[in-house]
């Protein structure tokens, strides 16, 4: 006769606190030569950020930016509830880290792209060309997370309701001592506004890392 008992344990690291319920933006600004002024409106549980502009791409950008000042490592998280307005396939919106609010400054984004799903975009140096890694994810009910740790920026993603984030992409960067983080939106049509509705926006000093895998050990005992 066999007896059996199960030993199970799990360890998680890098949990993110929700201490900063009230975030105070440094500004809500249009970057580049946009035609229709953008805006940021605080909602019951997040922000509705609207912007026009031709793109966040190439060597310069046109978009609206709700931004917060940072001087150290950071984790930024939000839930994308909806993306409306422009029906352009290259409409973009999501989390951005940026060296400065100039139109050609180095920047790193984890964003929704209507025609492509989700993209991690990087302009590694001021006025250099933007590169991206993209995949097909929905444009709503998706969690985005972007993390700066020393000289590494890492993106994470999960669908709403999933247990935890999946690492998406990582790049090595050179950031200035003071930089901006926040929500960026471009309609990819300078005559139309697009609006990104996000909730649970969190900016944390805790550097997020993936949890360790749940370990489960089953032991058979022969009496």
N, C-alpha and C positions, 0 to 999 in steps of 0.2 A: 504494500500500500504506500502510495506516495502522499506526502504532505507538501503544501506549497504556501509560501508567503511572498508578498510583493513589497519591495522597498522602492519608494518613489520620492524623488526630490527635484526641486528646480531652483535655480539661482538666476536672478535678473539684476542687471546693472544699468546705470544710466537713466533711471526713471526721471521724468520731467515733472517738476512741481507746477502748480497753477497759482503761485503766489501773486503774480502781477495781474490781478483782475482788471485794474484800471491802467491802461497804457496811455501815456501822454505823447502824441506825435511831435516830432521836431518840425514837421511841415507836411503839406499836401500840395504838390507842385506839378506843373507841366514841364516836361523836359523835351527840348528840341522844338522845332517849328510846327507846333500843332495849330489847327484852325479852330476847333471847338474846345473851349476850356473844359478841363476835367474837374472832378470833385471827389471828396471822400466824406461819407455820411456814416456816423456811428449808429448801429442798429442795437436791438435789444441784446444780442449775443455776439456781435461782431461788427463788420464794416461792409458797406457797399461802395466800391471804388469804381469810378467811371473815367474813361479816357478815350481820346481820339488818337491821331497820330498814324504814321505810315507803317511803323514796325519797331520791334526791338531786335535788331539784327545788323549785320554788316559791321561798319566801323563807327556808326553813330545811331542814336535812338530817337524815337518820337513817341512819347507815352505820358501817362499820369502816374505819379509816385506818392503814395502815402508812406512816409519814412520816419524812422526812429534812429537816434544817434547811438553808436556803440564804440567802445574802445578796447574790447577784450573778446575772448571766445564766447560763442553764443549759439543757441538752438532756437530756431523760429519754426512754428508749427501753425497750420490752419486747416480747417475743413472747407473745401469748396462746395457750396450749396447749389450755386447756379451761375451761369454765364450767359448774358443776354445782350441784345443790341445788334451790333454788326453781325452779318451772316458770312463774313469773309473767312475763308478756310485758314488764314494765317492770323486770325484774331488770337491774342495772347494775354494771359493774366495769371499771376501767382506771386510767389515769394522771390524777392530780389535782394542780394547783397551788392552794394555799390561803393566804389572808392570815393565818389563825389557825385554831385548832382549835375555835372556837365554832361552834354549829350554824347560825347565819345569816350567817357571814362570806363575803366575796367569794371566789369560787373559779372555776377554769377546768379543764375535764376533757375528755380524749379517751377515750371509754369505749365498751364493748360494751353494747348494749341488746338483750335477747333478741328482742323483737318488732319491732325497727327496724333492727338491724344495728349501725351505728357512729354515734356522735353527738359533736359538739363542743359542750359545754354551757358557758355563762358566766353567772355572777352578777357583774355589773360593779361593784356596790357592796354593802357590808354591808346585809343585810336587804332587798335589792331582789329583784325577780322574776327567775328564771332563764330564759334564752333558749337555743335550740339550733339547730344545723344537723345534719341526719342523713341517712343514706343506707343502702342495703341491702348490707351486707357480712356474711360468715360470722362466727360467734361463736367460732371457734377457728382456729388456724394463721394468725393475722393479726398483723402488726407495727404497734404504735402508737408514735407519737413526738410529744412536746409540747416546744416551744421558747419560752423567754423571752429576748428581746433588747430591752433598754431598756424601752420601754412597750408592746411588741408581743408577743403570744402567738400562736404559729402551730402548727397541728396538721398532722401528716403520717401517711400510712398506706401499707401495702403488704401484699399477700398473701405468705405464706411462699414463697420460691423466686423471687420477682420481683427484677429487677436493683436497683431503687432505689425510694425513697419518692415518693409523689405528694402535693403540697400539698393539704390538705383545707379548712382555714378559717383565718382570722386576725382578731384583735380587738385594739383599743387599750385598755390598762388603766392603772390607777393602783395599783401594789403598794407595800406597806410595805417598809422596808429589809430586814427579816428575815421570811421566809415559809417555808412547808412545801411539799415535793414528795413524791409517793409513789403508792401504790396504794390506791384506794378501792373498796369493795364494799358494795352494798345488795341485799338479797334481794327488796325490795318486798313482803315479808310478814314482819311482826315476830315471827311464831311459827316461822319456818323460817330456817335458815342457808343461804346460797349461798357457794360457794367458787370463786374465780378462781385458776387455776394459770398463773403466768407464769414465763418463763425469760429469760435474757439481759437482766435488768434493769440498766440502765446510767444513771448520773447523771454528766454530763460538763460541764466548764467551757467546752468548745468549742461555739460557737453553730453549729448545723447550718444549711446552706443547700443548695438543690438543686444537683446537679452541672450544669455546662454541657453542652449537647447534644453528642453525638458528631458531629464534623464529618468528612465524607468528601468529598474533592475528586478527581474523575476528570478527567484532562486527555488529550485526543486530540492526538497529534502527527503532522503530515503531513511526512514527510521530503522 
